[in-house]
């Protein structure tokens, strides 16, 4: 195999292995706008799009938004999985009963700390 082709293939493999993602990234700043008993399913859909998963929790409809990305800085380092998840529970009237937001993305820790102090 010619050296140039081999280098091209290795570059493509490295690029793919360095950054893979699951789900659609969503705007975390919209999380702070969710209000219990006021924010509706349509409001959530407008802010975050279609949910990654839908389900039932104790008889209440739930929507889950999930984003995961695998990132590797170099071939010597193991890849790190970064993720964030928004889990919304709706009341029977279609408004938000509760929600939880979890992340291990360092750039979003500040928002989590800010939200928890309110």
N, C-alpha and C positions, 0 to 999 in steps of 0.2 A: 504494500500500500504506500503510495507516495506520502512523503513527510507532510506536505501542506494539507492533504486531505485528512491525515491522522490528527494534525493539530486542530483543524476545523471541527472534527467530530468530538475531540476532547473538550474544546471550548463550549460546544453545544451541550454536552453532557454536564459539564461544570455549571453552566448557566441554569439548566433545569434543576440540578441537584441543589443549587444554592437558594432558590426561591420558588417554592410551590405554595399554592393557597387553596383553601376550601371555603366556600361560601362567598358572599358579597360583603365587602367592607362597608360599614355603616357609620354615619356621623355620630360620634359619641356625645357631642355637645347638645344634641336633641334630647338626650336622656333627662337632662335637668328640666325640660319643659313638660314632662309627664306629670299629670296631677290626678290623684285618686278621685274617683267618682265623677270626673269631668272629661278627661281625655278619652276619646272614642276610638273604636277600631279603625275608622276612616282616618282619624288624626295620626294614629300609629302607622298606618299604611302609607300616608303621605310623607311622614318623616323618615321611615326606614325601608319602605318598599314591601314586597311580598315576604312573608316569613320563610325561614329555612325549613322549619318544622311547625306542625300544628298538633295539638293534643288536648287531653282532658285531665284536669287536676281536681279531684274531689267534686266532680260534676261541673266544673267551670272550664270554659274554653281557654286554651293557652296558645300563645305564639312564641316561638323561639327564633332569635336571630343569632347566627353563629358565624364567626369569621376566624379562620386559623391560617397562619402562614408559617412555613418552615423556612428558616433562614440559616445559611451557613456562610460564615465570613471567609473561610479558606478551607482547602481540602484537609488540612491538618486538624481542624476543629470539628467536633461533632455538631450536627445541626441543632438549632434551638427552635422549639415550637412556641410560637406566640399566639395568643388567642384572646378573643373577647366574646361575651355572650350576654344577650338581653333576653330575659324570660318574662313574659307579660301574661298575667291572669286577668280575664275579663269577667265582670259581673254579668248577670243574666240580661241586663238592659244594654250591654255592649260597651260600657265604660270600664276603665281600668280599676280593678280591685286591688292588685298589688303588682310589683315588678321587682326583679333583681338584675343587677348588672355586675358582671365579673370580668376581670381582665388581668393579664400579666404583661401587657404592653407598657413599658416604662413611661412612654410619653403621655399615657392616659392616667397615671396614678394621681396626678394633681387634681383632676376632675373628681375622682373617687373620694379623695380626702376632703375636697370642698363640699361635695354633696353630703358626706356623712356628718358634717358639722352643722348642717342646716336643721 
